[in-house]
Amino acid sequence: MFRIGIGKDLHRLVPGRPLLLGGVIVPSDRGELGHSDGDALAHAVTDALLGAAALGDIGEFFPPSDPAWKDADSLILLKTAFEKVREAGWRLVNLDCVVICESPRLLPYRGTIRASLAKVLGADPEAVFVKGKTSEGLGPLGEGLAVEALAVCLLERG
Ligand code: MG
């Protein structure tokens, strides 16, 4: 049995915060504003996995209103959520992601980001892919005011 999940997240970009994507700090003059560490890619992946297993979403598991998650390491949130997914009997087949970020270009960091996500998920880096895109200068993403991440995963059980 297979199940597909989709996840999406967006965070504002502001000076004085690190740009964290999949647990990797990407050198940038701006980073994500967020109650947690703001790792938009980790959040999208978490929602894709929880959604595929129909277990809930990141906001239910880790409410922003809960001070426990202030400045939380999003890889720990991802790992915790994925443990629930595994406990429900699911295995990750593959994960594919898109990060929309006007700058910097993410290609030089892709291998590191894939390896970081794969490590948290106990997956082969071959089963995890990440693509960087720009918004062609259009809209808030194109103006560099925010970063958006999309994730799709396939889970298998039985
Ligand atoms: Mg988020």
Backbone and ligand atoms as CSV (ligand in chain L), in Angstrom:
chain,resi,resn,atom,element,x,y,z
A,1,MET,N,N,0.837,-1.197,0.000
A,1,MET,CA,C,0.000,0.000,0.000
A,1,MET,C,C,0.879,1.256,0.000
A,2,PHE,N,N,0.522,2.165,-0.868
A,2,PHE,CA,C,1.281,3.417,-0.986
A,2,PHE,C,C,0.398,4.610,-0.617
A,3,ARG,N,N,1.029,5.630,-0.066
A,3,ARG,CA,C,0.323,6.888,0.222
A,3,ARG,C,C,1.215,8.064,-0.147
A,4,ILE,N,N,0.615,9.063,-0.784
A,4,ILE,CA,C,1.335,10.285,-1.159
A,4,ILE,C,C,0.983,11.383,-0.163
A,5,GLY,N,N,1.965,12.214,0.160
A,5,GLY,CA,C,1.712,13.372,1.027
A,5,GLY,C,C,2.275,14.630,0.409
A,6,ILE,N,N,1.643,15.746,0.714
A,6,ILE,CA,C,2.122,17.041,0.225
A,6,ILE,C,C,2.277,17.995,1.406
A,7,GLY,N,N,3.300,18.808,1.348
A,7,GLY,CA,C,3.522,19.806,2.390
A,7,GLY,C,C,3.966,21.119,1.774
A,8,LYS,N,N,3.624,22.218,2.446
A,8,LYS,CA,C,3.970,23.546,1.935
A,8,LYS,C,C,4.210,24.456,3.119
A,9,ASP,N,N,5.199,25.325,3.000
A,9,ASP,CA,C,5.416,26.297,4.065
A,9,ASP,C,C,6.019,27.564,3.481
A,10,LEU,N,N,5.838,28.645,4.195
A,10,LEU,CA,C,6.398,29.937,3.791
A,10,LEU,C,C,6.801,30.692,5.054
A,11,HIS,N,N,7.970,31.282,5.018
A,11,HIS,CA,C,8.393,32.149,6.114
A,11,HIS,C,C,8.904,33.464,5.565
A,12,ARG,N,N,8.629,34.541,6.308
A,12,ARG,CA,C,9.202,35.838,5.963
A,12,ARG,C,C,10.712,35.781,6.145
A,13,LEU,N,N,11.424,36.531,5.331
A,13,LEU,CA,C,12.879,36.649,5.460
A,13,LEU,C,C,13.210,38.026,6.034
A,14,VAL,N,N,14.022,38.016,7.091
A,14,VAL,CA,C,14.396,39.271,7.756
A,14,VAL,C,C,15.905,39.265,8.052
A,15,PRO,N,N,16.498,40.447,8.150
A,15,PRO,CA,C,17.921,40.511,8.520
A,15,PRO,C,C,18.124,39.991,9.940
A,16,GLY,N,N,19.304,39.441,10.190
A,16,GLY,CA,C,19.665,39.045,11.549
A,16,GLY,C,C,19.213,37.665,11.963
A,17,ARG,N,N,18.675,36.906,11.011
A,17,ARG,CA,C,18.310,35.512,11.298
A,17,ARG,C,C,19.038,34.623,10.286
A,18,PRO,N,N,19.418,33.395,10.699
A,18,PRO,CA,C,20.051,32.493,9.729
A,18,PRO,C,C,19.025,31.934,8.735
A,19,LEU,N,N,19.459,31.728,7.503
A,19,LEU,CA,C,18.611,31.061,6.508
A,19,LEU,C,C,18.853,29.562,6.641
A,20,LEU,N,N,17.863,28.888,7.243
A,20,LEU,CA,C,17.972,27.452,7.510
A,20,LEU,C,C,17.080,26.699,6.540
A,21,LEU,N,N,17.662,25.760,5.834
A,21,LEU,CA,C,16.881,24.953,4.887
A,21,LEU,C,C,17.266,23.489,5.066
A,22,GLY,N,N,16.337,22.699,5.554
A,22,GLY,CA,C,16.613,21.284,5.788
A,22,GLY,C,C,17.703,21.084,6.827
A,23,GLY,N,N,17.809,22.028,7.758
A,23,GLY,CA,C,18.804,21.911,8.821
A,23,GLY,C,C,20.173,22.450,8.442
A,24,VAL,N,N,20.288,22.987,7.236
A,24,VAL,CA,C,21.575,23.517,6.760
A,24,VAL,C,C,21.512,25.044,6.754
A,25,ILE,N,N,22.513,25.682,7.329
A,25,ILE,CA,C,22.588,27.147,7.273
A,25,ILE,C,C,23.173,27.544,5.925
A,26,VAL,N,N,22.350,28.242,5.136
A,26,VAL,CA,C,22.787,28.715,3.825
A,26,VAL,C,C,23.207,30.182,3.986
A,27,PRO,N,N,24.452,30.513,3.654
A,27,PRO,CA,C,24.907,31.896,3.836
A,27,PRO,C,C,24.009,32.895,3.106
A,28,SER,N,N,23.499,33.871,3.855
A,28,SER,CA,C,22.567,34.849,3.308
A,28,SER,C,C,22.499,36.040,4.253
A,29,ASP,N,N,22.139,37.212,3.733
A,29,ASP,CA,C,22.014,38.380,4.610
A,29,ASP,C,C,20.654,38.420,5.306
A,30,ARG,N,N,19.789,37.454,4.972
A,30,ARG,CA,C,18.475,37.379,5.619
A,30,ARG,C,C,18.158,35.927,5.957
A,31,GLY,N,N,17.318,35.755,6.979
A,31,GLY,CA,C,16.891,34.415,7.329
A,31,GLY,C,C,15.426,34.412,7.718
A,32,GLU,N,N,14.919,33.216,8.008
A,32,GLU,CA,C,13.495,33.066,8.267
A,32,GLU,C,C,13.086,33.594,9.640
A,33,LEU,N,N,12.022,34.369,9.632
A,33,LEU,CA,C,11.353,34.769,10.860
A,33,LEU,C,C,10.427,33.619,11.244
A,34,GLY,N,N,10.418,33.253,12.515
A,34,GLY,CA,C,9.543,32.152,12.914
A,34,GLY,C,C,9.580,31.957,14.406
A,35,HIS,N,N,8.555,31.295,14.926
A,35,HIS,CA,C,8.511,30.977,16.351
A,35,HIS,C,C,9.572,29.921,16.646
A,36,SER,N,N,9.650,28.924,15.742
A,36,SER,CA,C,10.727,27.940,15.821
A,36,SER,C,C,11.939,28.559,15.127
A,37,ASP,N,N,12.869,27.728,14.677
A,37,ASP,CA,C,14.021,28.271,13.938
A,37,ASP,C,C,13.626,28.708,12.526
A,38,GLY,N,N,12.382,28.425,12.120
A,38,GLY,CA,C,11.853,28.944,10.857
A,38,GLY,C,C,12.239,28.165,9.615
A,39,ASP,N,N,12.750,26.960,9.793
A,39,ASP,CA,C,13.232,26.153,8.660
A,39,ASP,C,C,12.044,25.718,7.782
A,40,ALA,N,N,11.767,26.523,6.752
A,40,ALA,CA,C,10.576,26.297,5.926
A,40,ALA,C,C,10.605,24.934,5.235
A,41,LEU,N,N,11.781,24.495,4.803
A,41,LEU,CA,C,11.867,23.206,4.112
A,41,LEU,C,C,11.574,22.056,5.079
A,42,ALA,N,N,12.161,22.117,6.260
A,42,ALA,CA,C,11.898,21.063,7.252
A,42,ALA,C,C,10.409,21.022,7.608
A,43,HIS,N,N,9.776,22.184,7.673
A,43,HIS,CA,C,8.346,22.228,8.012
A,43,HIS,C,C,7.489,21.633,6.888
A,44,ALA,N,N,7.825,21.942,5.642
A,44,ALA,CA,C,7.070,21.381,4.511
A,44,ALA,C,C,7.215,19.863,4.473
A,45,VAL,N,N,8.427,19.376,4.728
A,45,VAL,CA,C,8.667,17.922,4.724
A,45,VAL,C,C,7.882,17.258,5.858
A,46,THR,N,N,7.881,17.883,7.022
A,46,THR,CA,C,7.144,17.340,8.172
A,46,THR,C,C,5.662,17.210,7.827
A,47,ASP,N,N,5.098,18.240,7.210
A,47,ASP,CA,C,3.677,18.197,6.849
A,47,ASP,C,C,3.394,17.155,5.768
A,48,ALA,N,N,4.304,16.990,4.825
A,48,ALA,CA,C,4.108,15.976,3.778
A,48,ALA,C,C,4.050,14.575,4.394
A,49,LEU,N,N,4.962,14.299,5.318
A,49,LEU,CA,C,5.019,12.974,5.946
A,49,LEU,C,C,3.793,12.720,6.819
A,50,LEU,N,N,3.439,13.722,7.632
A,50,LEU,CA,C,2.262,13.564,8.504
A,50,LEU,C,C,0.990,13.427,7.663
A,51,GLY,N,N,0.924,14.194,6.580
A,51,GLY,CA,C,-0.256,14.145,5.714
A,51,GLY,C,C,-0.405,12.796,5.020
A,52,ALA,N,N,0.703,12.262,4.532
A,52,ALA,CA,C,0.652,10.965,3.843
A,52,ALA,C,C,0.135,9.881,4.784
A,53,ALA,N,N,0.524,9.970,6.059
A,53,ALA,CA,C,0.103,8.972,7.043
A,53,ALA,C,C,-1.228,9.348,7.696
A,54,ALA,N,N,-1.800,10.490,7.292
A,54,ALA,CA,C,-3.068,10.992,7.848
A,54,ALA,C,C,-3.012,11.098,9.365
A,55,LEU,N,N,-1.883,11.593,9.866
A,55,LEU,CA,C,-1.705,11.685,11.322
A,55,LEU,C,C,-1.968,13.087,11.871
A,56,GLY,N,N,-2.036,14.070,10.988
A,56,GLY,CA,C,-2.234,15.440,11.456
A,56,GLY,C,C,-1.325,16.380,10.704
A,57,ASP,N,N,-1.063,17.541,11.295
A,57,ASP,CA,C,-0.142,18.470,10.656
A,57,ASP,C,C,0.785,19.089,11.700
A,58,ILE,N,N,1.756,19.799,11.219
A,58,ILE,CA,C,2.822,20.311,12.096
A,58,ILE,C,C,2.269,21.263,13.152
A,59,GLY,N,N,1.229,22.009,12.784
A,59,GLY,CA,C,0.644,22.961,13.733
A,59,GLY,C,C,-0.043,22.269,14.902
A,60,GLU,N,N,-0.585,21.073,14.653
A,60,GLU,CA,C,-1.224,20.303,15.725
A,60,GLU,C,C,-0.179,19.665,16.633
A,61,PHE,N,N,0.869,19.129,16.004
A,61,PHE,CA,C,1.912,18.450,16.772
A,61,PHE,C,C,2.739,19.426,17.594
A,62,PHE,N,N,3.045,20.583,16.984
A,62,PHE,CA,C,3.946,21.548,17.621
A,62,PHE,C,C,3.328,22.942,17.530
A,63,PRO,N,N,2.305,23.247,18.340
A,63,PRO,CA,C,1.590,24.524,18.207
A,63,PRO,C,C,2.512,25.726,18.440
A,64,PRO,N,N,2.452,26.741,17.539
A,64,PRO,CA,C,3.274,27.939,17.725
A,64,PRO,C,C,2.949,28.670,19.023
A,65,SER,N,N,1.743,28.416,19.571
A,65,SER,CA,C,1.346,29.068,20.828
A,65,SER,C,C,2.051,28.449,22.035
A,66,ASP,N,N,2.664,27.274,21.831
A,66,ASP,CA,C,3.326,26.571,22.934
A,66,ASP,C,C,4.768,27.057,23.059
A,67,PRO,N,N,5.113,27.667,24.226
A,67,PRO,CA,C,6.471,28.187,24.388
A,67,PRO,C,C,7.549,27.118,24.261
A,68,ALA,N,N,7.151,25.843,24.404
A,68,ALA,CA,C,8.128,24.755,24.292
A,68,ALA,C,C,8.808,24.754,22.922
A,69,TRP,N,N,8.111,25.291,21.911
A,69,TRP,CA,C,8.653,25.230,20.538
A,69,TRP,C,C,9.308,26.521,20.102
A,70,LYS,N,N,9.465,27.477,21.053
A,70,LYS,CA,C,10.147,28.723,20.694
A,70,LYS,C,C,11.598,28.408,20.324
A,71,ASP,N,N,12.007,28.887,19.152
A,71,ASP,CA,C,13.356,28.664,18.623
A,71,ASP,C,C,13.694,27.171,18.499
A,72,ALA,N,N,12.663,26.344,18.394
A,72,ALA,CA,C,12.886,24.898,18.323
A,72,ALA,C,C,13.696,24.525,17.088
A,73,ASP,N,N,14.518,23.498,17.242
A,73,ASP,CA,C,15.270,22.932,16.125
A,73,ASP,C,C,14.280,22.133,15.263
A,74,SER,N,N,14.043,22.604,14.066
A,74,SER,CA,C,13.014,21.986,13.222
A,74,SER,C,C,13.380,20.571,12.806
A,75,LEU,N,N,14.660,20.226,12.827
A,75,LEU,CA,C,15.021,18.841,12.509
A,75,LEU,C,C,14.556,17.905,13.618
A,76,ILE,N,N,14.515,18.412,14.844
A,76,ILE,CA,C,14.000,17.584,15.948
A,76,ILE,C,C,12.486,17.418,15.794
A,77,LEU,N,N,11.813,18.484,15.371
A,77,LEU,CA,C,10.369,18.371,15.105
A,77,LEU,C,C,10.127,17.347,13.987
A,78,LEU,N,N,10.922,17.434,12.935
A,78,LEU,CA,C,10.795,16.511,11.806
A,78,LEU,C,C,11.042,15.064,12.251
A,79,LYS,N,N,12.096,14.872,13.033
A,79,LYS,CA,C,12.437,13.527,13.499
A,79,LYS,C,C,11.320,12.964,14.377
A,80,THR,N,N,10.792,13.809,15.263
A,80,THR,CA,C,9.710,13.391,16.162
A,80,THR,C,C,8.461,13.004,15.364
A,81,ALA,N,N,8.115,13.822,14.371
A,81,ALA,CA,C,6.936,13.531,13.550
A,81,ALA,C,C,7.151,12.250,12.744
A,82,PHE,N,N,8.358,12.086,12.203
A,82,PHE,CA,C,8.612,10.903,11.369
A,82,PHE,C,C,8.599,9.626,12.215
A,83,GLU,N,N,8.991,9.732,13.472
A,83,GLU,CA,C,8.904,8.565,14.353
A,83,GLU,C,C,7.447,8.108,14.486
A,84,LYS,N,N,6.524,9.073,14.580
A,84,LYS,CA,C,5.093,8.727,14.652
A,84,LYS,C,C,4.655,8.024,13.365
A,85,VAL,N,N,5.152,8.533,12.247
A,85,VAL,CA,C,4.810,7.956,10.939
A,85,VAL,C,C,5.318,6.511,10.865
A,86,ARG,N,N,6.538,6.297,11.333
A,86,ARG,CA,C,7.120,4.945,11.310
A,86,ARG,C,C,6.393,4.014,12.261
A,87,GLU,N,N,6.021,4.562,13.431
A,87,GLU,CA,C,5.280,3.746,14.410
A,87,GLU,C,C,3.949,3.286,13.836
A,88,ALA,N,N,3.410,4.079,12.893
A,88,ALA,CA,C,2.150,3.693,12.248
A,88,ALA,C,C,2.389,2.699,11.110
A,89,GLY,N,N,3.642,2.282,10.946
A,89,GLY,CA,C,3.945,1.214,10.012
A,89,GLY,C,C,4.430,1.663,8.635
A,90,TRP,N,N,4.665,2.955,8.483
A,90,TRP,CA,C,5.042,3.479,7.157
A,90,TRP,C,C,6.545,3.585,6.989
A,91,ARG,N,N,6.962,3.344,5.746
A,91,ARG,CA,C,8.362,3.482,5.349
A,91,ARG,C,C,8.431,4.518,4.239
A,92,LEU,N,N,9.443,5.377,4.285
A,92,LEU,CA,C,9.592,6.403,3.247
A,92,LEU,C,C,10.177,5.790,1.983
A,93,VAL,N,N,9.471,5.956,0.877
A,93,VAL,CA,C,9.996,5.510,-0.425
A,93,VAL,C,C,10.868,6.622,-1.008
A,94,ASN,N,N,10.293,7.816,-1.144
A,94,ASN,CA,C,11.102,8.960,-1.591
A,94,ASN,C,C,10.434,10.267,-1.217
A,95,LEU,N,N,11.245,11.302,-1.289
A,95,LEU,CA,C,10.823,12.650,-0.936
A,95,LEU,C,C,11.362,13.586,-2.005
A,96,ASP,N,N,10.510,14.482,-2.500
A,96,ASP,CA,C,10.964,15.460,-3.495
A,96,ASP,C,C,10.494,16.842,-3.057
A,97,CYS,N,N,11.367,17.818,-3.173
A,97,CYS,CA,C,11.073,19.147,-2.626
A,97,CYS,C,C,11.453,20.246,-3.613
A,98,VAL,N,N,10.758,21.378,-3.468
A,98,VAL,CA,C,11.111,22.603,-4.191
A,98,VAL,C,C,11.228,23.723,-3.159
A,99,VAL,N,N,12.303,24.487,-3.241
A,99,VAL,CA,C,12.451,25.675,-2.404
A,99,VAL,C,C,12.474,26.888,-3.324
A,100,ILE,N,N,11.558,27.829,-3.091
A,100,ILE,CA,C,11.500,29.041,-3.907
A,100,ILE,C,C,12.133,30.169,-3.105
A,101,CYS,N,N,13.273,30.602,-3.575
A,101,CYS,CA,C,14.083,31.586,-2.855
A,101,CYS,C,C,14.804,32.429,-3.908
A,102,GLU,N,N,14.586,33.740,-3.874
A,102,GLU,CA,C,15.168,34.575,-4.931
A,102,GLU,C,C,16.698,34.592,-4.857
A,103,SER,N,N,17.204,34.657,-3.637
A,103,SER,CA,C,18.646,34.573,-3.457
A,103,SER,C,C,18.929,34.114,-2.037
A,104,PRO,N,N,20.030,33.426,-1.793
A,104,PRO,CA,C,21.038,33.013,-2.755
A,104,PRO,C,C,20.583,31.818,-3.583
A,105,ARG,N,N,21.349,31.495,-4.624
A,105,ARG,CA,C,21.101,30.272,-5.391
A,105,ARG,C,C,21.426,29.070,-4.503
A,106,LEU,N,N,20.567,28.056,-4.563
A,106,LEU,CA,C,20.710,26.937,-3.621
A,106,LEU,C,C,21.510,25.759,-4.164
A,107,LEU,N,N,21.769,25.770,-5.465
A,107,LEU,CA,C,22.442,24.612,-6.058
A,107,LEU,C,C,23.728,24.200,-5.335
A,108,PRO,N,N,24.583,25.154,-4.939
A,108,PRO,CA,C,25.825,24.731,-4.258
A,108,PRO,C,C,25.574,24.016,-2.930
A,109,TYR,N,N,24.387,24.172,-2.374
A,109,TYR,CA,C,24.081,23.595,-1.055
A,109,TYR,C,C,23.176,22.373,-1.151
A,110,ARG,N,N,22.775,22.036,-2.377
A,110,ARG,CA,C,21.789,20.968,-2.552
A,110,ARG,C,C,22.234,19.639,-1.963
A,111,GLY,N,N,23.475,19.251,-2.239
A,111,GLY,CA,C,23.952,17.960,-1.736
A,111,GLY,C,C,23.928,17.911,-0.219
A,112,THR,N,N,24.325,19.003,0.403
A,112,THR,CA,C,24.362,19.057,1.874
A,112,THR,C,C,22.953,19.008,2.445
A,113,ILE,N,N,22.024,19.721,1.797
A,113,ILE,CA,C,20.631,19.731,2.278
A,113,ILE,C,C,20.011,18.342,2.115
A,114,ARG,N,N,20.254,17.702,0.971
A,114,ARG,CA,C,19.720,16.338,0.754
A,114,ARG,C,C,20.268,15.389,1.819
A,115,ALA,N,N,21.560,15.489,2.081
A,115,ALA,CA,C,22.183,14.597,3.067
A,115,ALA,C,C,21.631,14.853,4.460
A,116,SER,N,N,21.390,16.118,4.782
A,116,SER,CA,C,20.864,16.473,6.100
A,116,SER,C,C,19.472,15.891,6.310
A,117,LEU,N,N,18.596,16.073,5.326
A,117,LEU,CA,C,17.235,15.522,5.434
A,117,LEU,C,C,17.272,13.993,5.467
A,118,ALA,N,N,18.104,13.404,4.600
A,118,ALA,CA,C,18.186,11.944,4.535
A,118,ALA,C,C,18.649,11.369,5.866
A,119,LYS,N,N,19.583,12.057,6.511
A,119,LYS,CA,C,20.101,11.568,7.797
A,119,LYS,C,C,18.996,11.554,8.848
A,120,VAL,N,N,18.228,12.638,8.923
A,120,VAL,CA,C,17.148,12.713,9.917
A,120,VAL,C,C,16.110,11.625,9.675
A,121,LEU,N,N,15.874,11.318,8.404
A,121,LEU,CA,C,14.820,10.369,8.047
A,121,LEU,C,C,15.354,8.934,7.949
A,122,GLY,N,N,16.645,8.760,8.174
A,122,GLY,CA,C,17.236,7.430,8.047
A,122,GLY,C,C,17.089,6.884,6.648
A,123,ALA,N,N,17.138,7.792,5.660
A,123,ALA,CA,C,16.920,7.401,4.265
A,123,ALA,C,C,18.217,7.524,3.468
A,124,ASP,N,N,18.243,6.858,2.330
A,124,ASP,CA,C,19.340,7.004,1.387
A,124,ASP,C,C,19.222,8.396,0.756
A,125,PRO,N,N,20.317,9.161,0.649
A,125,PRO,CA,C,20.225,10.472,-0.007
A,125,PRO,C,C,19.646,10.392,-1.424
A,126,GLU,N,N,19.768,9.216,-2.059
A,126,GLU,CA,C,19.179,9.022,-3.380
A,126,GLU,C,C,17.654,9.128,-3.353
A,127,ALA,N,N,17.069,8.908,-2.180
A,127,ALA,CA,C,15.606,8.938,-2.047
A,127,ALA,C,C,15.096,10.321,-1.671
A,128,VAL,N,N,16.011,11.283,-1.579
A,128,VAL,CA,C,15.639,12.644,-1.160
A,128,VAL,C,C,16.171,13.628,-2.191
A,129,PHE,N,N,15.278,14.430,-2.751
A,129,PHE,CA,C,15.754,15.422,-3.717
A,129,PHE,C,C,15.215,16.804,-3.377
A,130,VAL,N,N,16.004,17.814,-3.721
A,130,VAL,CA,C,15.641,19.206,-3.437
A,130,VAL,C,C,16.032,20.058,-4.641
A,131,LYS,N,N,15.096,20.874,-5.087
A,131,LYS,CA,C,15.369,21.780,-6.210
A,131,LYS,C,C,15.172,23.224,-5.757
A,132,GLY,N,N,16.074,24.087,-6.131
A,132,GLY,CA,C,15.914,25.513,-5.859
A,132,GLY,C,C,15.339,26.204,-7.080
A,133,LYS,N,N,14.392,27.095,-6.833
A,133,LYS,CA,C,13.797,27.892,-7.912
A,133,LYS,C,C,13.752,29.347,-7.478
A,134,THR,N,N,13.709,30.255,-8.449
A,134,THR,CA,C,13.434,31.653,-8.109
A,134,THR,C,C,11.990,31.945,-8.492
A,135,SER,N,N,11.546,33.153,-8.158
A,135,SER,CA,C,10.201,33.570,-8.536
A,135,SER,C,C,10.268,34.636,-9.638
A,136,GLU,N,N,11.425,34.643,-10.339
A,136,GLU,CA,C,11.618,35.561,-11.482
A,136,GLU,C,C,11.386,37.018,-11.089
A,137,GLY,N,N,11.696,37.342,-9.836
A,137,GLY,CA,C,11.549,38.726,-9.394
A,137,GLY,C,C,10.117,39.155,-9.122
A,138,LEU,N,N,9.169,38.217,-9.239
A,138,LEU,CA,C,7.748,38.590,-9.107
A,138,LEU,C,C,7.204,38.297,-7.708
A,139,GLY,N,N,6.403,39.222,-7.216
A,139,GLY,CA,C,5.707,39.011,-5.945
A,139,GLY,C,C,6.647,39.062,-4.755
A,140,PRO,N,N,6.102,38.800,-3.552
A,140,PRO,CA,C,6.922,38.851,-2.333
A,140,PRO,C,C,8.105,37.885,-2.368
A,141,LEU,N,N,7.908,36.710,-2.974
A,141,LEU,CA,C,9.026,35.760,-3.067
A,141,LEU,C,C,10.113,36.336,-3.961
A,142,GLY,N,N,9.683,36.921,-5.072
A,142,GLY,CA,C,10.620,37.488,-6.022
A,142,GLY,C,C,11.352,38.707,-5.480
A,143,GLU,N,N,10.724,39.401,-4.541
A,143,GLU,CA,C,11.349,40.564,-3.909
A,143,GLU,C,C,12.251,40.150,-2.751
A,144,GLY,N,N,12.324,38.849,-2.492
A,144,GLY,CA,C,13.199,38.364,-1.426
A,144,GLY,C,C,12.634,38.580,-0.039
A,145,LEU,N,N,11.323,38.773,0.044
A,145,LEU,CA,C,10.697,39.019,1.346
A,145,LEU,C,C,10.325,37.732,2.067
A,146,ALA,N,N,10.357,36.622,1.332
A,146,ALA,CA,C,9.956,35.346,1.932
A,146,ALA,C,C,10.621,34.197,1.187
A,147,VAL,N,N,10.625,33.046,1.849
A,147,VAL,CA,C,11.064,31.802,1.222
A,147,VAL,C,C,9.908,30.817,1.340
A,148,GLU,N,N,9.691,30.045,0.278
A,148,GLU,CA,C,8.610,29.061,0.273
A,148,GLU,C,C,9.188,27.682,-0.024
A,149,ALA,N,N,8.622,26.666,0.617
A,149,ALA,CA,C,9.073,25.298,0.367
A,149,ALA,C,C,7.866,24.399,0.111
A,150,LEU,N,N,8.032,23.499,-0.844
A,150,LEU,CA,C,7.007,22.506,-1.176
A,150,LEU,C,C,7.653,21.131,-1.061
A,151,ALA,N,N,6.900,20.162,-0.581
A,151,ALA,CA,C,7.445,18.806,-0.458
A,151,ALA,C,C,6.369,17.784,-0.804
A,152,VAL,N,N,6.781,16.748,-1.502
A,152,VAL,CA,C,5.908,15.615,-1.808
A,152,VAL,C,C,6.643,14.355,-1.386
A,153,CYS,N,N,5.929,13.452,-0.696
A,153,CYS,CA,C,6.585,12.208,-0.307
A,153,CYS,C,C,5.711,11.020,-0.673
A,154,LEU,N,N,6.350,9.876,-0.801
A,154,LEU,CA,C,5.650,8.615,-0.998
A,154,LEU,C,C,6.012,7.682,0.149
A,155,LEU,N,N,4.964,7.156,0.806
A,155,LEU,CA,C,5.160,6.195,1.893
A,155,LEU,C,C,4.638,4.831,1.459
A,156,GLU,N,N,5.228,3.775,2.008
A,156,GLU,CA,C,4.803,2.395,1.710
A,156,GLU,C,C,4.588,1.649,3.019
A,157,ARG,N,N,3.572,0.807,3.033
A,157,ARG,CA,C,3.298,-0.009,4.225
A,157,ARG,C,C,2.931,-1.415,3.797
A,158,GLY,N,N,3.359,-2.394,4.579
A,158,GLY,CA,C,2.955,-3.773,4.347
A,158,GLY,C,C,3.742,-4.493,3.272
L,1,MG,MG,MG,6.884,26.993,9.228
